[in-house]
């Protein structure tokens, strides 16, 4: 079984382009299964079910969704193996843009919205900087010049990535994405696999349920700003 991680900001079009790619892969006798990690709510499993794509979703609730993801990644792989799918896509939303869901030896795809602004690639951390493929969505509603500028900004952040423009509505560009996914290396297991970058660190009193504001109520991993220069 092949495995691919698909990550990106909320509403960037991850599910839409995966559905388009799944249809193309099915025409090549390759079945796609999806494990979706989200935070509070998701209707994506219904969309996958409607398209005949086996999928399971997990909601992290109060826990960081990518910490939740990495705790369940090996079990997600085992689920895909039990279902007998050819390719397993692990989809995770980068809610803070600092997320690092990509794994060594596993094809890494970052999905980013062309309408989010040309400075967006520089604001996204390891999710984009360490991706193998950057799939740019909604490029069909901006000009050619805007697409080229956005692609340039992506390549400046991650010069080694393949940049693809994919439409989740029309499916334009999905064939190229499906081709890249189909060529992903086999992934016998994720047990013992290594993340390409560390996860965000946050172990503080607020992680443990503290609600009161102020230095007297803060402990653990706390970082303070320097307001001296700003005040002057």
Helices and strands as residue ranges (DSSP letters): E 2-8, H 14-26, E 32-38, H 44-50, E 55-59, H 65-83, E 87-93, E 107-113, G 114-116, H 120-123, H 126-129, E 133-137, G 139-141, H 144-157, E 162-165, H 174-182, G 215-217, H 228-231
